[in-house]
Amino acid sequence: QVQLVESGGGLVQAGGSLRLSCAASGRAFSNYAMGWFRQAPGKEREFVATISGSGGTTYYADSVKGRFTISRINAQNTMYLQMISLKPEDTAVYYCAARFGIFRLGSTFTDYDYWGQGTQVTVSS
C-alpha cells in the first residue's frame, strides 16, 4: 500500500515556474514507477510525465516536453515536477500516481494503482 500527498501548487503568472512535490509513504518507494497527470475543468485526466523506479528513465507528454522535468529522490520517498515557462493551458489539478514495478512506466491513468488527492495549479495570462 502506498499513500501519496502532493504539494506545491498555487497561482503563478504565465512564464513563471512552480515545483510540485509528491511525498510517498510505505516501503520500497524505488520499486514503484511514478507519474504525474493533470485534469482541467471539463476535461479528462491527461498524462504529463512518468519516471522509472530508479529515476533513470523518463517520458513526457509532447505538450510539456522541454518545459517540465520529472525527478525523484528515493531516499526521501519524494517525487518532483519542476515546471517552467508555464502557460494558461497548464492550469489544472495535478495528481501524482504510483505503479508497482521499477520499469512499468505508463501514460494512461488506468496504468496506475495509487493516487494522491491532487494540487491545484493556476496560470494567469
Salt bridges, closest charged atoms under 4 A:
GLU46 OE2 - ARG38 NE 2.54
ASP62 OD1 - LYS65 NZ 3.06
ASP90 OD1 - ARG38 NH1 2.89
ASP90 OD2 - ARG67 NH1 2.75
